[in-house]
Amino acid sequence: MSRLFQRIAVPVAAGAVGLAVLSGCGGGDPGQDGERDVASISTPATGGGSLRGSTDPAAGRPQIRLDSTREEINRMYDAWVACLEDHGVRKSDRATENTAGKRACAGKEPLDPPELDPARNPDYSDDVRTMVACMNAHGVKSVVMESGWGLEDGASLSAPHYEETLTTCQVKAFGADD
C-alpha cells in the first residue's frame, strides 16, 4: 500500500524549504523589546479602540490567501525567519516552546488561510471532497482522509504543474461561494 501524505505536510514542507534557503538577510530595527516591530506591521487604527485589536495574537500577522503563490508564501516566511535570526532564535529552537525571540517575532509569523481551518469553515468536509476531485482531475493522485486530504504518494509532489494545480484546486474547492 502506498504511503499517504497529509495535506498539511505540503505547507509545512514548503515552510521548511523556505527556512533552509534563508540566507540571513532581512531585518530592520525591531526596537529594544521587539514590540515596536510587531506594532509596525499591524493595520492603522481607524479611530478609537485600537488597543482592543492588539489583544488578538493574530492581529497584524501576514495572511496567506488561498491564491497566494509559493513565492509570496516564501517571502512571508523569510521575513519571519529573518526576525527570529535577528533575535537569536536558532533553527533548533524554532519548534520549542515560547522564547523571548519567538514572542518578539510572533507578529510576523504567517497565518494559514482561514478557509483551510475546519473549525472556521462550516463547509470544510464538502470542500475537501471538491479539492480531491479537482486534484485527481488534474493528474495529482489525492485521497480524502480523516483529517482532510492527502496525496496518494510522494511522487505526486513532482507532478508537472503541481504548484499551479494545488493553487487552482484550493481556490476552486475552498474559495467558491456556495
Steps between C-alpha positions, in 0.01 A plus 500: 500500500633846415590740776246780553621855535268732686410830340659686789838356407515715186495844670722374782753363250484823302561699817793276586647557154458874549676474835784297351573738214487815705833675473459715807411821322206710603436684810453856593534617858241325717550738788639411841222267607377390154147629561550807284573276203184295558286812534642646179349223287150528639238688305452868583241580763172634364401706797466411865541152638828409332616326817216245477644355179845467653381225738438271202817292447425485126457877461737641241649165403550437127208303361557226242213493252367202308648643181836606646790387285789295638721809458261716705480237773878460504546879537264500800689216666838655409406820686393301806817287496720808456336649809560179695864499398537869589369409847742210543252216447695210353343253256507231767301726737219591257284201588535541875278685740469875531825694512558875516619499138196306381268734689673802345439357151153356555342784301695396191407130496267441204145381557356217290187581298196488733310295242739210567410490871220247566400692813442820301359352177158335538530355147844350560401134439328582171791723399747217567308268269497770231876551549575129457281475189674803347851373579419156354349663189834679450700179538615548860391185683327611819273344760254611768637429845358524850695823561435657158666393179833356402712389210489133407879492481802728511544482123198730464711787635708470182200501267524756217348831608438373854514847659262650244262207539508531879418871485230459234330217688529675835329811365234291325428278801536732798443841342180433313198677645219249521 
